[in-house]
Amino acid sequence: MHLHNTLSMLSALRKHIAEWWSRPFTRQWPFIVAYIVLIGWQSVLQNPVPRWMIIFFHAWLAAFVIELLHWRIVKWLVYAIVYTLFITELVLDWHFSMHLSPTILTLLVETNGQESSEFLSALFRQPDFGTTIAYIALLIAANVTLEMSRQRVNHLIHGAKTIKTLKTVAALLLISGAVFSTISYTGLFSCREMNDVDEWRSHRRNPDDVVTKLIISIYDTQLASHEMKNAYEQISHITVMPQLNDNDSLNIILVIGESYIKNHASLYGYPLHTTPFMDAEQQAGRLFAFTDAVSPYNQTTKVIRNLISCNSLGDGEHWSSAPPLTAVFKKNGYWVSMQDNQKATDGHVLYNLFEFSLGTYLYSPQMAEACYDDMNEETYDYDGQLVESYRKNMAKGADATHRLILFHLMGQHVSFNCRYPMDHTFSHFTVDSTSYRKDQWLTAEMRQEIADYDNATLYNDDVIRRITELYGNSNTVVVYLSDHGEEVYDYRPRSGRDDFSYGSDIQQGIRHQYCIPYIIWCSEKYKERHPDIIDRLRQYTSRPVAIDNTCQLLFHLAGLNTPYHRSQLDVLSDDYHCPPRMLNDNVNYEEAMR
């Protein structure tokens, strides 16, 4: 009798559990379909296997909440949230080529009524905005049709075998989705830095749906606030020191290039003449090219945060644990100008999105006030236009005797044929120019992309020439480096950068994505006044360079008296010892290249 009762109770419990987990499917399947389409429409296309399961599990969770509360108002509220997120992402994607991000979230929070009105007015004037409205209306109509057809469809598939099959498939998807979701979100909330979040997002097994983007935006904003608080605190600790060369005017120019493959510079042995200016300046004894410089990352944001900060990655120091070099120079009497052709300008930040974590570090109001006396207000199609704009406004810093000028260029960043003017001077290399490449897998399109990249490199060389001419007759030194490299069908049929892997040939991947040009140009006056530095440059260009320690080189070139100068990290110092050069925080460069 007791056994019979126990079995009856277990049977009833099994039926109750089966009804409990399956009711969201039988009663709310139109919502589940809508959720998958509206929230996961981009994510599932990028990696269907884990992301489909995660989206399926999330859709079931939302439907379960609706069923659990069983209030019609809850269902329409959840629908309203889903459609709001979908429409936001759709508009950002279709009309501004963007996605929900920390920057967008910050803008939404900070935007006032007038700015919102101006944005909506601009959106409504978009020529294809009517198509967007029609697309949304079509989805809503389809959604309403599914809701109205729910009972009829349930009746059609009411057969026992059909239901059993659907439940089995659904159960497998739910279990897999729950496992993948737990692993993914545990990893996300284990991140303690914006760098970690960037890496988490790079793995395609992790979700990238609209809800996840909103979660990341909120979480990343909190991390950014914490990191920036540390960075601001470091600036307050900068000590102003007496300078030994106060009466000697000096211009220090740091030029940060973009996506420059060292092996595509004739200065470093490339067969095509892509760097005529630098080649000539090296022959004249004014330019010194370091041959073993390595970038720690193949992502701009990570590189520049550590390049501008006075930290040392090889010694395990976080970028927010030290002040930016710009603040050190400014507090010690330098006039500092930042000319950035990748920043979001005042035209409208939504039309020129700058990556949140880097933009926060470089251009938050507190940081800008502490680091710069001057910043560019516009960005340009070509880097030469940025240099020309600065030249026309050089009167701003005319009274300064000591200047630090930073140029952050677009360089050779993607869309290579958009990085140089299409004239006879810079449309120099063609498909025929790549005939020295004998790889059978190279197509005409690939060869054209290589030619475009080399033309962009040729134009970049001319931009460097223009920068050296700004103060060429004065006591001036220019440091040029690139944030990272970029593959352009150099050894395999692939263009771009791997996020955190190097393909089948790790050494080739490192050579093209991490080994960069690192160049110092000195005016004749600088050479005359600093013969010891020139001798060191002639001797030490073969030394290994970790580019995140560039601030130490700049302190040396400027003769800046500051406690942040560490001779053991200064490539021109007799005490120099290159710290371990880690790539993406987990690959030792020296060990990988043995």
N, C-alpha and C positions, 0 to 999 in steps of 0.2 A: 504493500500500500504506500509506504513511504517512498520507495523507489519510483513507483508510478507518479506520485505527486511531484517528485524531484524532476523527472523527465518532462512532465507537463509544464513545470515552471521554466525549465531550460528551453523547451520548444517555444513557449510564449515569449521568453526573453529574446530568443533568436529572431522570431517574427517581428518583435518590437524594434530590435536593432536594425533589421533589414528595412523596416518601414521608416525608421528614423533617418538613416543615411540616404535612402532612395527617394524620399518625398520631395526634396529639392529638384530632382530630375523630373519626376512625374507631374509636379504642380508648377515648377518654375523654369522648365526647359527653355521657353522663349527668352527669358532673362539671361540664362546661361549662354545661349547662342549670342545674344547681343553683347554680353560682357566680353566673350572671347574675341568677337569681331572688333568691338570699339576700343577696348583696352589693350588687347594683345595683337592688334593688326600689324604692327611693325616688328615686334619682338619675335613672333613665331616664324616670320619669313626668314629671319637671319639664322636661326638654328632650331628646326622643328622638333628635335627629339626631346631635350630636357625642357625647353621653354614652353612647348605645347602642354606638357604635363603640368608644369607649374601654373600656367594660365588656367588650365582646366580645374585644378585644385582651388585656385583663388575664386573662380567663378562659382564653384560649388559652395565655398565658404560664404560668399555674399548671398547666394540663394538660400543657404541654410539660416542665415540671420533673418532674412525675410520670412521664412517659414516659421522660425522660432518665435518671433514677435507677433507674426500673423495679423499685422495691422496694415491696411491698404496704404495708409499714409507713409509707412516705412518703405514700402516697395517703390512708391513714386519718388520719395526722397533719394533712395539709392539710385534709381534711374537718373534723377536729375544730376547727381554727383558724377555718375558714369558719363553722361552726355557732356557735362561741362568739361571734364578732363579730356574727353575725345575731341571736342570742338577746339579747345585750346591748343592741343597738340597738332591737330589738322591745320589750323590757321598758321601756326608757327612754321610748320613744315612746308606747306604749299606756298605761302606768301613771303616767308622770310628765311627759308632754308635753315631753320633752327628747330630745337626741341626743348622740352621742359627741362630746366637746369637751375642751379643755384642762382645764376645771374638773373634769369627770368623771374624766379621767385622773389628775389630782392627787389627787382623793378616793380613787380605787382604790389608788393607791400609799400614801397616808397612813393609810387606814382600818385600824384594828386588828381583832383577832379578834372582840372583843365588839361593836364597831360593825357589823361585817359580819353577825354573827348577828342583831343587832337589825333591820338592814335587810332581811335575808331573811325574818325573822319577819313584819315589816310587809308585805312583798311577798306572802307566802303568804296573808295575811289579806285581800288585795284581793278584793272580791266577784266580779270577772270574771277572776281569775287562772286559774281552771279553763279558761276559753275560750282563754287564751294557751297553756296546756299542750296542749289539744286541737289547736290550730292548728299548733303545732310538731310534734306527733306525726303529724299528717296530712302535713306536708311531708316528714318523715323517711320515712314509709311510701311516699309517691310517689317519693322519691329511690331507695329500695331497689328499688322496682318497676322503675324505669328501668334501674338497674344490672343487674338480673336479666334484663331484656328486651333488653340491648344487642346481643347476637349475633343475636337473632331480627330486630330492626329493621334491623341491618346487612344481613342476608340479603334483606329485603324491598326495600331501596332499592339493591340491588347493580347495577342496570342501568347501562350505560355512560353514557347520556345524563343520567340522574338524578345520578350521581356527578359528571359533568363540570359540570353546572349548579351543584350545591351547592359544588363547589370554586371555581368562578368567583366566586360570591357571597361565599364565605368569604374568598377572597383580597382582594377589594375592601374588605370590612369590616376585614380585618386591616391592610391598608396604610393605610386612612383612620384606623383606631383608633391605629396606631403614630404617625402624623403628629400627630393631635390630642393624644395622650398626651404626646408629646415637647414640643410647644408649651406645653401646660398645666403640666407639672411643671417645665419650665425656668423658666417664669414664677413658679411657687411658690417654688422654691429660689433665685430671684433676690431675693426679698423680704428686706429687712434690718430691718424693723420690724413690729410687730404691726399697725399701720395698713395696711401694704402687704398683709399676709395677709388682713385684713378686706376690702380692695378686691378682691383676687384671688378670694375666695369669692363676691363679689357678682355676678361674671360667670357667667351660666348656661351658657356654653360649656365652663367648667371642671368637672371631675368633682366629684360630691358623694356618692359611694358610701361605704360603711362603712370600707373600707380607706383611702380618701383622708382621711376624717375622723380616723382613727387617726394617719396620717402628719402631718396638720396639727396635731393635738393635741400630738404630740411636738415638732414643729418650733416651734410657737407657744410652747410652754413654755420652750424654749431661748432664743427671742428675748425673752420676758418676763423671764427671769432676767438677761439682759444689760442690758435697759433699766432694770430695777429696781435693778440694781447701780449704774448711773449716777445714778439718782434718789436713792438712799441717800447716795451720795457728795456730792451737792449739799447735802443737809441738814447734813452734817458741816461744811460751809463757811460756814454762816450765822453772821454776826457779831452779837453782842448790842450794841446801841447805847444810850446814855443817852437817856431819853425826857423830853420837855419838859412833858408833861401828866400826870405820875404821880399828882398829887393830884386830878385831875378824873376822876370815874367816867364810863365810856362803854360803851355797848352797840352793837356793829356786828352787824347781822343780814344775811346773804346768803341769799336765797331763790332756789333754782333750780327753775323750773317745767319742764313737760314738754309738748311738742307743742302749743304755744300759737300759734295763728295771730293775728298782730297785727291783721289786718283783721276779726277777730271780736270785738274789744273796742270797746264804745261809747266808751271813752276815746280811741280812735283813729278814731272816726267811723262805727262799725258801726251800722246803723239800729235794731237791737234793743238793749235796755238791759241788757247783759250785765255791766257793771262799775259798779253803783251806788255801792259804797263808794269805789272809786278816783275816780270822777267827782266825788263830794262832797268828797273830800280835795283834789283838784286845785283845786276852787272855793275851798276854805278856805285854800289857799296852803301846804299841807303836803306835797303830792305833785307831783313833777316828772317828766314823761314825755318821754324822748328819742324823737325821731321818725325817726331814721335809724340804727337798730342792726341789725347783720347777724351771723348765726351763720356760722362758717366751715365747718360740716358739717351734714348732716341726720341724723346718727347720734349718739346720746347718749354713747357711750364716747369717741369722738374729741373731742367738744365739751368734756366735763368734764375729761378729762386736760389739755387746754390751758387750760381756764378756771381750774382749781385751781393749775396750775403758773405760775410767774412768767416764763415764756418769752413771746416775741412771735412769732407765726406769720408776720406780715407782714415781719419781719426775718429770716426763714428759720431760726428757732430751734426746735429740737426740744423737746418737753415734758420729756424727761428731762435736758435740759441746764440746768435751773433748779430750785430747790426749790419745793415746794408752798407757797402763801401761808399755809396753816394752820400750817405749821412755823415760818414767819417770825413770825407773830403770837404763837405759843406761846412761842418762845424769847425774845421781847421782852416777856414778862410778861402776856400775855392768857390768860384761861381760855377754852379752845376746846371747843365742843360740836358734834358732828355728828349731825344727826337726819335719817335717810335712810329714806324709805318705799319705796325700791327695792332695798335691800340684802338679802342672804341672811342670815337671822337664825339663832339657835341652835336654833330649833324643829326644823329638819332642813334642811340646805342643799340636799338633793336636791329638796325640795318647793318651794323658792323660789330657783331658780337665778339668780345674778347674773353678768352677763357677765364672763368670765374676766379680760380685760385691764383692765377698770375696777375690778373687785373686788380684783385684785392690787395696783393702784396705791393705792386708798383704804384697804384694810383688811388688808394683810399685817401681821403682828405688829410688825415694825420700823417701818413707816409709821404705824400706829395709835399706837404709843408716842411717836413724834416729833411727831405732829400734833394729838392730841386729849387732852383731860382727861375727856371724857364722850362716850358714844355710845349711841344707842337700842338696846335689846335685842330689840324686837319691831317688826314692821311691821303695818299696818292696812289695812282695806278702803278707808277714806276718809282723806284728808290731814288733815281736821279732828281726827280721833282722834289722829293723831301729835302735833299741836300741843297737844291737851289733855293727852296723856301727858307732854309736856315741861313744861307748866304745873304739873302735879301734882308734878313732881320738880325744880322750880326751886331748891329748897334746896341742891341739889348745888353750885351756883355762887354761892351767896348771899354768900360771903365775898370774892368777887373784885370788884375795882373796875373792871376792864377785861375785857369779854367779847366773843368772836367766836362767833356761833352760825350754823351753816349748816343750812338746811332743804332737803332734796332731795325734791321732791314727785312723786307720780304724775301730778298735773295732769290733762291731757286725753289721756293716753296710751291709744290704741286702746280698743276696747270702751267707748265713751263713756258708754253708759247704766249702766256699772258704776262710774263715777267720781264719782257724787254720790248722796246718800240719796234714795230714791224717796218724798219727802213733798211736801206742797203748796208748800213754800217753794222747793224747787229743781227740782221737775218743772213748771217754769213755762212753758217754751216747748213748743209742740206743732207738728204739721204745719201747722196754720193760721197759725202765726207766720211761716212762710217764704213766705207769699203774695206778699211783695214781690219774690220771685225769679220772673221770667217765662220762664226757660229751658224750652223745650218738652220737652227730653230728661229733665228731672227727674221721677222716679217718686215715688210715695208713700213707698216705702221709703227713697229717698235723702233726701227731705224730713224724714222721721223721724230719720234719722241726723244731719242738720244740726241739728235741734232738740235731739237728745241732746248734741251737741257744745256747743251754746250753753248748755244747762243745766249741763254740766260747767264751762264758763267762768264761769257765774254762781256756782257753788259755789266755784270757785277764787278768785274775788273775795272771797267770805266767809272763806276760809282766810287770805288776806292780811290781812283785817281782824283776825282772831284773833291773827295773828302780831304785828301792830303794837300790839295791846293788852297783850302780855306785859310790855313795858317802856315802855308808852306815856306814863307819868308821869315817866320818867327821861330822861337824856341819851342819846337813842337815834336811830339812823339805820338804815333798812332799804333794801336794794337788792334789787329783784326783776327777774329776767330768765328767759327760757325757753331751753332748750338748742337748740331748733329749732322750726320750724312743722310743719304737717301739712295736706295738702289734704283738704277735705271737700266735694267736688263744687262747688268755688268757681267754676270756669270751664270745666270739662269733666266728663264722666261718670266720675269717678275719685275714689277716696278712698285716702289713704295717702301714701307717699313713694317717689319714684324713687330708686334706689340711687345712680346716677351719671349720670343723664340727666334732662332736663327736659321731654321730650315735644316737641310741635310748637311750643309757645310758651315759649321759654326765660325771658322776662321774667315771665310769669305764674307759671311754676314757681318762680322765685326769690322772687317776692313772697310766695308762700304757704308755701314750705318753709324759707326762710332769713331773711326779714324778721320780726323778733320784737319784742315789747314789752320796754322797758328803762326801769325806773321806780325813782325814789328817793323814799322817804318819810322825813320828818324830824319828830320830836316837837317840841312847843313849846319844851321846854328846849334841845333841840339848836339850834333856830332862834335862840334868845336868845344862846347861847354861841358860835355860829359864824355871825355875820352875813355875813362875807366869803364863806363857802361858799354861803350862801343866795343872795347876789347873783350868784355865778357860775352856780349852777343855773338861775336865772331867765334868764341870758343865753345859756347854752350848750346848751340842750336840742335845738337844731337841728344841732349838730355831728355828723359821722359817727362811729359807734362800732364798733370791732372788739371783740367781747365777750371774746375771749381775753385782752385787756389789762385786764379788770375788776379784777385785783389792784392796778393802779396807782390806780384810783379809790378802792378801799378804803383804801389807804395814805394817800391825801389826806384822805378823810373822817375817818380815825382820827387824822390828824396824826402818823402813825407815822414815827419817824426810823429809816430803814433804807437801806442802799446799793442795795437792790433797787427802790427807787422811782425811776423814770425820768420826769422831768417831760414829756419829749416824747411819752410814751405815755399821759399822764394827761389825760383829757378835760376836767378842770376847770383845767388849768394854762394859763398864758399861752404856754407853749412848745409847746403841743400840736400835733402833726402826725400825723394818722391814717395809719398805714402802709397799704400795698396790702391790700385785703380780698379774699383769694382764697377761692373756694368749692370745697371738695373738692380743694384744692391745685392746681387747673388752670383755673379760670374766674375772671377778674378781674371783680369785682362792678361796679365803675364802668364798665368798658368794655361789659359785657353789658347794662347798663341805660340806655345812651345812646339 
